[in-house]
């Protein structure tokens, strides 16, 4: 999904959030202006809460 949106307009202002398997890492890809900005955040303790997939 992210690839399709970025191919159409890479600077559309969308944010894409990805979580690591262990749940302690988030990666965010944001675009705006003239460049894409990757961000990441790792927790030392605990996990990021993520909604369960209902349709697979």
N, C-alpha and C positions, 0 to 999 in steps of 0.2 A: 504494500500500500504506500509506504513512504517513497519507494522508488518511482511509482507512477506519478505521485504528486510532484516530486522534485523534478521529474523530466518535463512536466508541463510548465511549471514556473518555479525555479529553484529559490526565488526570493519572495515567495508568497506570504511569508510571515507565519507559517505553520510551525508548531513545536511537536517533535516526536520524542517520546519517552520510552526508554528500554530499561528493563530490570535484569540484573544478573541472576543466574540460577540459584545462588545461595540467598538471594534477597537482600544482601547488604550493599549492593552497588546499583546506582542509577546512572544512566547516560542519557543526556538530553541533546538533541540536535535542533537548533533553532536557526532560522534564516530571516534576514531582513536587511534592507539597504542593499549593499553590494557584496556581502559575504555571508557565509554560513559560520555559525558559532557552535562548536561542540563544548559541552560541559559534562563533568562527571562528579559524583559525590559517593563516597564510601563511608558507611557507618562503622565505628569501632565496636559498638555493641548494639544488639537488636537487629531488626529487619524492617524494610519498607513494606507496608501493608499493600497488597495487590488484590484486586477483585478476581474471583474465580471465573474461568471461562465457562459459560453455560452451553454454548453450542459447539464445543470442541476446541 
